């Protein structure tokens, strides 16, 4: 059965089609949930909630654009729900933002280490960093998604980069301090 046929069957609440869609995209969507969740269990809950929303709103998918992109957007929005209105973001004057670049030598630092230190970031920094650096959202859209100002988005990104830069520099100076 083609993807288009699966989507049409899902619009009719066909459980087999829903199961196939789940199997096709669960691992990709779960990796997104992991990026935006505090831990593995929260990521599992977010994936479940995302699929509930996906199958509830699948009739809204009109075939314009990528189905996978539509799924990813719902998944990200679902994972971000638990942060909205909680006040996890620092509000900073835009003039205080300093641009930080993190140089990474792929031969010295593993992707596992990078993912681990990103996951260790405080929520407010991790969310903005992931949305901006990993998922290519502009600050204006991040601000709207997280109900924060553009300046807060920029400052949280700058702070995330600073923390990551410090951790990478520490790791480079002391490569045996972490066993990844």
Secondary structure as UniProt FT lines:
FT   HELIX           3..11
FT   TURN            12..13
FT   HELIX           15..36
FT   HELIX           40..57
FT   HELIX           58..60
FT   HELIX           67..80
FT   HELIX           81..83
FT   TURN            84..85
FT   HELIX           94..96
FT   TURN            106..108
FT   HELIX           111..119
FT   HELIX           123..129
FT   HELIX           130..134
FT   HELIX           139..146
FT   HELIX           150..173
FT   HELIX           175..177
//
